[in-house]
């Protein structure tokens, strides 16, 4: 059997130039007006560059933005759950003419990430975007803060990507393009591949989810977010090391592939679950594990809203399908990991395992129950927390579903 098709039904569409074309465009970009992108926009650009956002060819038009916010459809009818946009301040936008070209520069080092032909510019209702995408306009929501902090004018147009933004240099073999994961899956003889989304180290609940998926697929892609997180989250390099020791000690060989992707978290809950499934289709995954509060934050979403949204989108919107898994926990009476679908006991017998709870215990130097995380994983995480200076420590608050 073959891997799933890239989104849109065609071939992968990486926008990263190579060879002579790359050298020529870099030279040409030196004379273009420069616009610094945000961290989120940088990640989106790199995903377009490596084909992760196939078949996008650039930043969305006003009609695309309206269609995606209102009905998760671009103007051409393509399913897309979250706007992929580029913003500029009102003042900067005045000097950018439709039909002109820009060099888009890295917010970290000022290098040129891409060139762009500006085919449109438009003001947006930020509150409308927040209400539709995040289901809230609460300024405490990190995604809402991100959108409300953007420039007042969006710029639309195709891009030519010139850089991978330092991700391969920083993360080495962990940074994989969709073409690379597809080639690896094929070499392993995999066609039914489940993606496991993570922005945390894998604790016992995550291990359980991955092993359930392995039982019904050829293998699992543990796909770590490499972009920006919220304060208090564990950096990707630490997370990766913790996942590696877990995989080495507790998984059958050649059932797990670990890779990373360059996006920032949006914390858009159900809609972000759909975006995750969409680009995992480009990476070659036929399924995506969707557990409790996927891509959520606080109590803005119900624990299984990300399950329900896959049933609400039109049939055929995505080839990548959800593997929906209920609450998972350690049950002392069952003597192991279980879910609400398999365990008949009540909360007094259960230890709910959550990344937030684990980070809180570790940040406070508290004991972590053996049922919560493997000792090899805890050793890696304790080393990280012990190395933090006082000003680097962030208080972890138990809110929403993690407070149970």
JONORMO-V547226 format. One record per backbone hydrogen bond with DSSP energy under -0.5 kcal/mol. NH is the residue of the N-H (numbers start at 1). CO is the residue of the C=O. Records with the same first field share a line. If there is no record, write none. Layout:
NH->CO + CO
//
This chain:
6->10
9->6
15->48
16->49
17->15 + 161
21->18
22->18
23->19
24->20
25->21
26->22
27->23
28->24
29->25
30->26 + 27
31->28
32->29
33->101
35->103
37->105
42->38
43->39
44->40
45->41
46->42
47->43
48->44
49->45
50->46
51->47 + 48
52->47
53->47
54->51
56->53
59->157
60->84
65->61
66->62
67->63
68->64
69->65
70->66
71->67
72->68
73->67
74->78
77->74
80->72
85->83
86->155
88->153
93->89
94->90
95->91 + 92
96->93
97->95
99->118
100->97
102->116
103->33
104->102 + 114
105->35 + 103
106->111
110->106
113->104 + 111
114->104
115->160
116->102
117->158
118->100 + 116
119->117 + 156
120->156
122->154
124->152
126->124
129->125
130->126
131->127
132->128
133->129
134->130
135->130
136->130
141->138
145->141
146->142
147->143
148->144
149->145
150->147
153->88
154->122
155->86
156->120
157->59
159->57
160->115
161->15
162->113
163->113
167->164
170->166
171->167
172->168
174->171
175->172
176->174 + 260
178->50
181->177
182->178
183->179
184->180
185->181
186->182
187->183
188->184
189->185 + 186
190->185
193->191
194->219
195->287
196->221
197->195
198->223
203->201
204->372
207->203
208->204
209->205
210->206
211->207
212->208
213->209
214->210
215->211
216->212 + 213
217->214
218->192
219->192
220->255
221->194
222->220 + 257
223->196 + 221
224->222 + 259
225->198
226->261
227->263
233->230
239->235
240->236
241->237
242->238
243->239
244->240
245->241
246->242
247->243
248->244
249->245
250->246
251->247
255->252
257->220
259->222
260->174
261->224
265->228
269->295
271->268
273->269
274->270
275->271
276->272
277->273
278->274
279->275
280->276
281->277
282->278
283->279
284->280 + 281
285->280
286->193
287->193
288->321
289->195
290->323
291->289
293->303
294->291
296->293
300->297
305->302
307->304
308->304
309->305
310->307
311->307 + 308
312->308 + 309
313->309
317->314
321->286
323->288
324->322
325->290
329->338
330->351
331->329 + 336
332->330 + 349
335->331
336->331
338->329
340->327
342->339
343->339
349->346
350->347
351->330
352->350
353->328
354->352
358->354
359->355
360->356
361->357
362->358
363->359
364->360
365->362
366->361
372->369
373->369
378->374
379->375
380->376
381->377
382->378
383->379
384->380
385->381
386->382
387->383 + 384
388->385
392->389
393->389 + 390
397->395
399->397
401->298
402->399
403->400
404->401
//
